Amino acid sequence: MTPLHDRIRAVVWRENALELLDQRQLPGALLYRRLTDAAEVAKAIQDMVVRGAPAIGIAAAYGVVLAARARHVESPDHWRERIGDDLAALAAARPTAVNLVWALRRMERVIAQTAGDPAERLLTEARMIHEEDIAANRRMGELGAALLGERGAVLTHCNAGALATGGYGTALGVIRRGYEQGLIERVYADETRPWLQGARLTAWELAEDGIPVTLLADGAAAALMQCGRVRWVIVGADRIAANGDVANKIGTYGLAVAARYHGVRFMVVAPTSTVDMHIPNGAAIPIEQRAAEELLTLGGQPVAAAGAEVWNPSFDVTPAALVDALVTERGVALAPDAEKMARLMAGTE
């Protein structure tokens, strides 16, 4: 049975094609794009038709299914050799989101073990990745909600909900469960410049599910904390290093600094597929630089002085020392560090 406050799915496999809810069109239009080849999936990931690390990984897995089907039709005896370019294009679409490479590696293991037509076996694996993500999100929702304590309001940044995952959400999974249990009375959502994921996506998603949401400018978050309006900041992650440092949407680090100063607790919610134990710390995480036009224009209209240069990183890194709780489907690491991360990833935390 679908839990209360969980009706949205951004990634859907239907009738031998991948359908993605075009998040660039929200909240104005609910439009699904039907994709039938891997190149279309890679471009959709790059262009942020689909976004959020878990959702990107799931979409890429389905992209491998489309690639394998096409390559096998072209050359039944040599499809493995030909699919390499498709896998490389998918992997390059968004470099910071580690779930993308994680999902592709899972699909590559199936490719290596498959003889004959690979499409059905790869589709089974992609569906498994999708279903496992939803189950993990619901588990994280339970674990994170158990940390909330007395009833109050929370603040979130960007979108780490059903739109960013297979369904239910990571940070918004905790928020959904906390709201169901009466522990969260209101959600404050940063607008999240320059793509406005908070304004366009998180506020829309919460409103669709009947959860009270108040939107604020990114620069207003510290003042909100100063007023004592929130007890927790709850965010997702795009990559977590072996020492617990967290890469997430630009602006997350500033929230963590402000939260620590104001005595507001800071929670990161992400599946273990987002943890990269090969990256020792946040300094080693590749940070994607986005196009200058994202800051210089809005809806195609210029909003900045002509000739201004732009620095537009898509993500920043929050040091583990500023994280009060890291919630995964395997368990919770309070004040995460390298030792706790190693135990968590070994399944013993």
Secondary structure as GFF3:
##gff-version 3
##sequence-region A 1 349
A	DSSP	beta_strand	11	14	.	.	.	ID=ss1
A	DSSP	beta_strand	17	21	.	.	.	ID=ss2
A	DSSP	beta_strand	32	35	.	.	.	ID=ss3
A	DSSP	alpha_helix	38	46	.	.	.	ID=ss4
A	DSSP	alpha_helix	53	74	.	.	.	ID=ss5
A	DSSP	alpha_helix	79	82	.	.	.	ID=ss6
A	DSSP	alpha_helix	84	91	.	.	.	ID=ss7
A	DSSP	alpha_helix	98	113	.	.	.	ID=ss8
A	DSSP	alpha_helix	119	145	.	.	.	ID=ss9
A	DSSP	beta_strand	152	156	.	.	.	ID=ss10
A	DSSP	three_ten_helix	162	164	.	.	.	ID=ss11
A	DSSP	alpha_helix	171	180	.	.	.	ID=ss12
A	DSSP	beta_strand	184	190	.	.	.	ID=ss13
A	DSSP	alpha_helix	197	197	.	.	.	ID=ss14
A	DSSP	pi_helix	198	202	.	.	.	ID=ss15
A	DSSP	alpha_helix	203	208	.	.	.	ID=ss16
A	DSSP	beta_strand	213	216	.	.	.	ID=ss17
A	DSSP	three_ten_helix	218	220	.	.	.	ID=ss18
A	DSSP	alpha_helix	221	226	.	.	.	ID=ss19
A	DSSP	beta_strand	232	235	.	.	.	ID=ss20
A	DSSP	beta_strand	239	241	.	.	.	ID=ss21
A	DSSP	beta_strand	246	249	.	.	.	ID=ss22
A	DSSP	alpha_helix	252	262	.	.	.	ID=ss23
A	DSSP	beta_strand	265	269	.	.	.	ID=ss24
A	DSSP	three_ten_helix	272	274	.	.	.	ID=ss25
A	DSSP	beta_strand	275	276	.	.	.	ID=ss26
A	DSSP	three_ten_helix	282	284	.	.	.	ID=ss27
A	DSSP	alpha_helix	293	296	.	.	.	ID=ss28
A	DSSP	beta_strand	297	298	.	.	.	ID=ss29
A	DSSP	beta_strand	301	302	.	.	.	ID=ss30
A	DSSP	beta_strand	315	318	.	.	.	ID=ss31
A	DSSP	three_ten_helix	320	322	.	.	.	ID=ss32
A	DSSP	beta_strand	325	328	.	.	.	ID=ss33
A	DSSP	beta_strand	331	334	.	.	.	ID=ss34
A	DSSP	alpha_helix	338	345	.	.	.	ID=ss35
###
